[in-house]
Amino acid sequence: MLLIFLKSVDFHPRLGVVTHTLAVAMNDIAHFFVVLAVVFAVYSALGHIILGGQLEAGPWQSLPATLFTTQCTGARQVIQ
């Protein structure tokens, strides 16, 4: 939806600067999200390795549950 909006405002000279800047920076933005995903996965895996054996039950027992828990916790902190 956002991409459709940005494409539709490309005709305006001042708003076209925004779409052109995003188009030029798309490679850097994509690489940023790749690095962010790797860091997030390593952070979650370490949480599972460190806390998984110490807790009897909970979100740290399996790697998918750990990924989900850290993602929800991060989203909750951004929203608040």
C-alpha positions in Angstrom: 0.0 0.0 0.0 2.8 2.4 0.8 4.6 1.5 -2.4 1.5 2.3 -4.4 1.2 5.6 -2.7 4.8 6.5 -3.2 4.5 5.6 -6.9 1.4 7.7 -7.3 3.1 10.8 -5.8 6.2 10.5 -8.0 4.8 13.0 -10.5 5.1 15.9 -8.1 8.6 17.4 -8.1 9.0 17.8 -4.3 7.4 14.5 -3.4 9.4 12.9 -6.2 12.5 13.6 -4.2 11.3 11.2 -1.5 10.6 8.4 -4.0 13.9 8.9 -5.8 15.8 8.9 -2.5 14.0 5.6 -1.4 14.8 4.1 -4.8 18.5 5.0 -4.5 18.7 3.8 -0.9 16.8 0.6 -1.4 20.0 -1.5 -1.7 21.3 -0.2 1.6 17.9 -0.6 3.3 17.7 -4.2 2.2 21.2 -5.0 3.5 20.3 -3.3 6.8 17.3 -5.6 7.2 19.5 -8.7 6.3 22.0 -7.7 9.0 19.2 -6.9 11.5 17.6 -10.4 10.9 20.9 -12.1 11.4 21.6 -10.2 14.7 18.0 -11.0 15.8 18.4 -14.7 15.1 21.7 -14.9 16.9 20.3 -13.0 19.9 17.3 -15.4 20.0 19.5 -18.5 19.6 21.8 -17.4 22.5 18.7 -16.8 24.7 17.6 -20.3 23.9 21.0 -21.8 24.6 21.5 -19.9 27.8 18.0 -20.1 29.3 16.5 -23.1 27.6 18.0 -25.7 30.0 17.4 -23.7 33.1 13.7 -23.2 32.8 11.2 -26.1 33.2 8.6 -24.6 30.8 8.2 -21.4 29.0 9.0 -19.6 25.9 12.8 -20.4 26.0 12.3 -24.2 25.6 12.4 -24.4 21.8 14.1 -22.2 19.2 10.9 -21.2 17.4 9.2 -20.2 20.6 12.3 -18.2 21.5 12.3 -16.4 18.2 8.6 -15.6 18.7 9.1 -14.4 22.2 11.9 -12.0 21.4 10.0 -10.7 18.4 6.9 -10.0 20.5 9.0 -8.4 23.3 10.8 -6.1 20.8 7.5 -5.1 19.1 5.9 -4.4 22.5 8.8 -2.1 23.5 8.5 -0.2 20.2 4.8 0.3 20.5 5.0 1.5 24.1 
